[in-house]
Amino acid sequence: MFKTASLALLAGASIFAIDLHSAAAQSVAPTDPRVAQSVQPPVPLRVAYAERPNRGRGLLEVLFDAGQSYETPAYQQQPNHQYQPRYELRQQQILPQQETEPVYRREAAIDPAQPAVDPKFNKQMVDYNGGHAAGTVVIDTPNRFLYLVQGNGKALRYGIGVGRPGFTWAGVKTVSAKKEWPAWTPPPEMIKRRPDLPRHMEGGPDNPLGARAMYLGSSLYRIHGSNEPWTIGTAVSSGCIRMRNEDVIDLYGRVNVGARVIVI
């Protein structure tokens, strides 16, 4: 009987709680929609705790500190360093090797009607016992050779073209100037002999002075290249010493201004 009474009391309490809840709902449900909007339950506040340095807070701290803001910890304030690629390495480009003097290669188109140059006029190292100091240039006009003395009984020998009869000369000069792809201005004496010559010609592969020129003292004579390589080993110039372009480029790099030049 006691058990039955207890169940009845519990059932009555439940019915009473439901009635109270219904009454409360009716009391806060106004007919004015504006009032209805004002009593809507608040949107839950979301708080991000990931930035807080102390991750071991208790329940009370969460409840009472939910409205507080925290500065980003120092370890998260460091700048975001990104990897910077080494552009200086990427910008390095390996270009195909270029010839230092590609222009003189045009000499390969030699007129087949012209006689071939004797191989003895090719550049070569030879024995030399002339008694001159290293660095001296010796021009052997009769044999059409130019020697650059190396010392120790050796010299570099090049084939040359020399002045035709009446235009040869001999003496001692010094290299007074050096020019790459020099311009050419024929002197008045040459213009008088050859009125068809240009009064001036800029440097280039078609210029009679060729790729390089070394001026001898204050004279009009020069050691220079040529756009007529088949004339090497002959007497055809007006007194200048002509060389193949590849040979005069080589000599040019070995001889300094002030070098002694002996013409025999």
LINNOR-V910480 format. One line per field, one symbol per residue. ss: DSSP state (~ for helix, > for strand, _ for the rest). phi: phi as a letter, one per 30 degrees, with the letter a starting at -180 (. if undefined). psi: psi as a letter, one per 20 degrees, with the letter a starting at -180 (. if undefined). A space follows every 50 residues. Layout:
# LINNOR-V910480
ss: ???
phi: ???
psi: ???
This chain:
# LINNOR-V910480
ss: _~~~~~~~~~~~~~~~~~~~~~~~~~~_____~~~~~~____________ ________~~~~~~_________~~~__________~~~~__________ __~~~~~~__________~~~__>>>>_________>>>>____>>>>>> >__>>>>>>_>>>_______>>>>>>>>>>___>___~~~~~~_______ >__________>>>>>_____>>>____~~~___>>>___>>__~~~~~~ ~~~~_____>>>>_
phi: .ddddddddddddddddddddddddddccdddddddddcddddedccccd dddcccddddddddcdddcbddeedcdddddcdcddddddddccdddcdd bdddddddddddddddddeddddadbdabdicdejdccccdecibcccdc ihibadcbdbcbddejbdablbbbdcabbchddbbededddddbddddda bddldcdddidbbcdchcdddbcbdacbddddjbcbdckdccbdeddddd dedcccdjddbccb
psi: hhhhhghhgghhhghhhhgghhhhhhhjmrhphhhhhijqqqpppppojh iphojkqahhhggijhiqqqqpqhiiiqqnpqpoqnhhhhippoqqpqqg mihiiiihmpoiiqqqpphijqpqprqplijqqpiqpponghilqppopi rkkqqppqqrqrqrpijqrqaprqohqpqpmqrpoprhhhhhhniiqqhq pqqriiphibhqpopobjrjqqoraqjmhiipjrnirkiroqrqghghgg ghiipqpiqpppp.
